[in-house]
Amino acid sequence: MILLDIVMPGLNGFELLATLKCRPSHRQIPIVVMSAMGAESLSRAIEYGAADYLNKPLDLDHLLATLERIISAPSTRTPLNRLGLDT
């Protein structure tokens, strides 16, 4: 799982999200986007393939519930060898 902020120096979070979702080796990794930018960035993040979106400032209980839900989902249980991460 990747936690991704939208506002970063250089490459913005939307560009990185799009890049990761285009790579077969990263496509199945769930990405949770975090931002204080509001509804427009939520729509864009979901359109680009984010698993979820969290508003900043983050609420710790909501963050933990979101992470637990995503980790528990059967679709996120990709074997490491399919991700190219096995040794």
CORWO-V526167 format. One line per field, one symbol per residue. ss: DSSP state (2 for helix, 1 for strand, 0 for the rest). phi: phi as a letter, one per 20 degrees, with the letter a starting at -180 (. if undefined). A space follows every 10 residues. Layout:
ss=???
phi=???
//
This chain:
ss=0111100000 0022222222 2200000000 1111100022 2222222000 0111100002 2222222222 2202220002 2220000
phi=.cecefecfm feffffgfff feegfdgeff cdecadenff ffgfffgeof faccfdffeg ffgfffffff fffgfeeegg ffemdfd
//
